[in-house]
Amino acid sequence: MTWMIPARHFLGLKHVVTMKHLENMNKIMLVTGMMVSYGYIMEHFIAWYSGDPYEYAQFFKTRWGGPMSGVFFLMVFCNVITPQIFWFKKARTSIATMWIASIFINVGMWCERFNIVVTSLHQDFIPSKFENYAPTWVDISLFIGTIGLFSTLFLLFLKFIPAVAVTEVKELRHELAHDPTADPVGETH
């Protein structure tokens, strides 16, 4: 959604990627947000239920109150709370809302990767290994490079490969031919 909405606008794909497609994608983001929520709850339940003091400390003390707790709560906000706005049709059909929500969800997914790797490794079983994580220039360069590489590959994909399958275009043309009142752009007013 983060890239499809600008591509839809700037490449003139409004008649191909309609509001129906975007609304369905928002429903998918809502469902995956609920699945991620269930996963987070089960991780914490298993850590509590197992009785393992190390796993309990990792999930309930380090993530909730440790030095990386801000990243954990940002992850929960972006991946659990943000998709819940798509319960409302007004949010599902607002281009600005869906684009901003998709950016928040992307931030949440990056925070999840950060939580998986950094909070799991910043305290080892050996006390001499306890230290806080601070990104180096290599870490920051890799992060920016992955975003740049994905963006470049996505734009090259849009340039050289059709962004929408021919069958979708034929189906849309068929639908518009049978409904004279249909708005070809698919926008709501």
Secondary structure, 3 states (H helix, E strand, C coil): CCCHHHHHHHCCCCCCCCHHHHHHHHHHHHHHHHHHHHHHHHHHHHHHHHCCHHHHHHHHHHHHHCCCHHHHHHHHHHHHHHHHHHHCHHHHCCHHHHHHHHHHHHHHHHHHHHHHHHHHHCCCCCHHHCCCCCCCHHHHHHHHHHHHHHHHHHHHHHHHCCCCCHHHHHHHHHHHHHCCCCCCCCCCC
